[in-house]
Amino acid sequence: MALLLAQIAALVRKDVLTELRARESITAMLAFSVMALVMFNFAFRLRVDDFRPLVPAVLWVTLIFAGTLGLSRTLSAEQVNQCLDALLLAPLDRSAIFVAKAMTNLLFMLLTATVVLPLMAILFGEALIQPGIVLVLISGVVGYAGAGTLIATMAISTRAREVFLPILLFPLVLPLLVASVIATAGFLDQLPFEDFGSWVGVQLAFIVLFWSAGVLLFEYLVES
């Protein structure tokens, strides 16, 4: 276990250092998120009298689309100079590669969320920075990182992977998106937890299902 954790930490460190040098994924994610929120804000203020019920959906749609930009680069960047082949030949557990890639995606999405959440609170005038919403956000992002990394692994071998990834991923994460929006709205409207607690359970089930599937299936997906 200690060896596996060390391998995961080394791979995450490699990906983070690579991103710090290139600044491709996180820059695209942050730029998209800021532009999307500004456009949503102006559009709603011009056309909608009460846009408060739409805030949770705007938050999650922004995060999902921004996260997809990062996912498309996670494994495709490893194809340059056959870096993925080198990783597969390295003396490490294949599941460590999946966990490291998912953790990297998770870090990038959480960093994006730390910008999106306070910016939305300012633009839309809502109390979004509260413990319940933050926990729902973290749970949703963890689930999306696991599912997204798994689907990105499937799409890496296709020619049109940038198109193939969202086509496969968005229908798959729809239950997670619905659960995250409803749970966020429940905390925002200060409803009793019993009214939306089952949707938090959907988030947790999504995390367990797709992170476990990624660990078990990654080796077969990259070799197929």
C-alpha positions in Angstrom: 0.0 0.0 0.0 2.8 2.4 0.8 4.4 1.7 -2.5 1.1 2.3 -4.4 0.6 5.6 -2.6 4.2 6.6 -3.5 3.6 5.8 -7.1 0.4 7.7 -7.2 2.0 10.7 -5.5 4.9 10.7 -8.0 2.5 10.5 -11.0 0.4 13.4 -9.7 3.5 15.4 -9.1 4.6 14.8 -12.7 1.2 15.9 -14.1 1.1 19.0 -11.9 4.6 20.1 -12.8 3.8 19.5 -16.5 0.8 21.7 -16.2 2.7 24.4 -14.4 5.1 24.5 -17.3 2.5 24.4 -20.1 -0.4 26.1 -18.3 -2.9 24.7 -20.9 -5.6 22.9 -19.0 -6.1 25.1 -16.0 -5.9 28.3 -18.0 -8.6 27.0 -20.4 -10.8 25.8 -17.5 -10.6 29.1 -15.6 -11.0 31.3 -18.7 -14.1 29.3 -19.8 -15.6 29.4 -16.3 -15.2 33.1 -15.9 -16.6 33.9 -19.4 -19.5 31.5 -18.9 -20.5 33.0 -15.6 -20.3 36.6 -16.9 -22.5 35.7 -19.9 -25.0 33.8 -17.8 -25.2 36.7 -15.4 -25.9 39.3 -18.2 -28.3 37.0 -20.0 -30.4 36.3 -16.9 -30.5 39.9 -15.7 -31.8 41.0 -19.1 -34.4 38.3 -19.6 -35.3 36.7 -16.2 -37.0 38.5 -13.3 -36.0 35.9 -10.6 -33.0 33.8 -11.6 -32.3 32.5 -8.1 -33.7 29.0 -8.9 -31.3 28.8 -11.8 -28.1 29.4 -9.8 -27.4 25.8 -8.8 -27.8 24.6 -12.4 -25.5 27.4 -13.7 -22.9 26.5 -11.1 -22.8 22.8 -12.1 -23.1 23.3 -15.9 -20.2 25.6 -15.7 -18.1 23.2 -13.6 -19.0 20.2 -15.8 -18.1 21.9 -19.1 -14.9 23.4 -17.6 -13.9 20.0 -16.2 -14.4 18.4 -19.7 -11.8 20.8 -21.1 -9.3 19.5 -18.6 -10.3 15.8 -19.1 -9.6 16.0 -22.8 -6.0 16.9 -22.0 -5.4 14.4 -19.2 -4.5 11.3 -21.2 -4.2 12.9 -24.7 -1.1 14.7 -23.5 0.5 11.4 -22.6 0.3 10.3 -26.3 3.0 12.8 -27.3 6.2 10.9 -27.9 4.5 7.7 -26.7 4.6 8.8 -23.1 1.6 6.6 -22.3 3.5 3.6 -23.6 6.4 4.5 -21.3 4.0 4.7 -18.3 2.6 1.3 -19.1 6.0 -0.2 -19.4 7.1 1.3 -16.1 7.3 -1.1 -13.1 4.2 0.2 -11.4 0.6 -0.8 -10.8 -1.7 0.1 -13.7 -4.4 1.2 -11.3 -2.0 3.8 -9.9 -2.0 5.5 -13.3 -5.8 5.8 -13.2 -5.9 7.1 -9.6 -3.2 9.6 -10.3 -4.9 10.9 -13.5 -8.2 11.1 -11.6 -6.6 12.9 -8.7 -5.0 15.4 -11.1 -8.3 16.1 -12.7 -9.8 16.5 -9.3 -7.2 19.0 -8.3 -7.7 21.1 -11.4 -11.5 21.0 -11.0 -11.3 22.0 -7.3 -9.0 24.8 -8.2 -11.5 26.0 -10.8 -14.3 25.7 -8.2 -12.4 27.9 -5.8 -12.7 30.6 -8.4 -16.2 29.8 -9.7 -17.9 29.7 -6.3 -17.0 33.1 -4.9 -17.4 34.7 -8.4 -20.9 33.4 -8.6 -21.7 34.6 -5.1 -20.6 38.1 -6.2 -22.3 38.1 -9.6 -25.6 36.5 -8.6 -25.7 37.9 -5.0 -26.3 34.5 -3.4 -24.8 32.9 -0.2 -23.1 30.1 -2.0 -20.1 29.9 0.3 -21.5 27.7 3.1 -20.4 24.3 4.4 -23.2 22.3 2.9 -22.8 23.6 -0.6 -19.0 23.2 -0.4 -19.4 19.5 0.6 -21.9 18.9 -2.2 -19.5 20.6 -4.6 -16.6 18.4 -3.5 -18.6 15.2 -3.7 -19.9 16.1 -7.2 -16.4 17.0 -8.4 -14.9 13.8 -7.0 -17.5 11.7 -8.8 -17.1 13.6 -12.0 -13.3 13.2 -11.9 -13.6 9.5 -11.6 -16.2 9.0 -14.3 -14.5 11.5 -16.6 -11.1 9.9 -16.3 -12.5 6.5 -17.1 -14.3 7.7 -20.2 -11.3 9.7 -21.3 -9.3 6.5 -21.1 -11.8 4.9 -23.5 -11.7 7.9 -25.9 -8.0 8.3 -26.0 -7.5 5.7 -28.8 -10.2 7.3 -31.1 -9.3 9.8 -33.8 -12.0 12.3 -32.8 -11.5 11.9 -29.0 -12.4 15.6 -28.3 -15.9 14.9 -29.8 -16.2 11.3 -28.6 -15.5 12.2 -24.9 -18.4 14.5 -24.3 -20.8 12.3 -26.3 -20.1 9.4 -24.0 -19.5 11.3 -20.8 -22.5 13.7 -20.6 -25.3 11.1 -20.7 -23.3 9.0 -18.2 -22.9 11.8 -15.6 -26.5 13.1 -16.0 -27.6 11.4 -12.7 -24.7 13.0 -10.9 -25.5 16.4 -12.4 -29.1 16.2 -11.4 -28.2 15.0 -7.9 -25.7 17.8 -7.4 -28.1 20.5 -8.6 -30.9 19.3 -6.3 -28.6 19.0 -3.3 -27.0 22.4 -3.9 -30.5 24.0 -4.3 -31.5 22.3 -1.0 -28.7 23.8 0.9 -29.1 27.2 -0.8 -32.8 27.3 0.1 -32.1 26.0 3.6 -34.5 23.0 3.2 -34.5 20.1 5.7 -31.8 17.7 4.8 -34.4 14.9 4.7 -35.9 16.5 1.6 -32.8 16.1 -0.5 -30.5 13.8 1.5 -31.1 10.9 -0.9 -29.5 12.9 -3.7 -26.3 13.3 -1.7 -26.5 9.5 -1.5 -26.6 9.4 -5.3 -23.4 11.4 -5.4 -21.6 9.1 -3.0 -22.8 6.0 -4.9 -21.5 7.6 -8.1 -18.1 8.1 -6.5 -17.8 4.5 -5.3 -19.1 3.0 -8.6 -16.8 4.9 -11.0 -13.7 5.1 -9.0 -13.9 1.4 -8.4 -14.7 0.7 -12.0 -11.7 2.8 -13.1 -9.3 1.0 -10.8 -10.6 -2.4 -12.0 -10.9 -1.6 -15.7 -8.1 0.8 -16.5 -5.6 -1.9 -17.4 -8.0 -3.5 -19.9 -9.0 -0.2 -21.5 -5.5 1.0 -22.2 -4.5 -2.3 -23.6 -7.5 -2.7 -25.9 
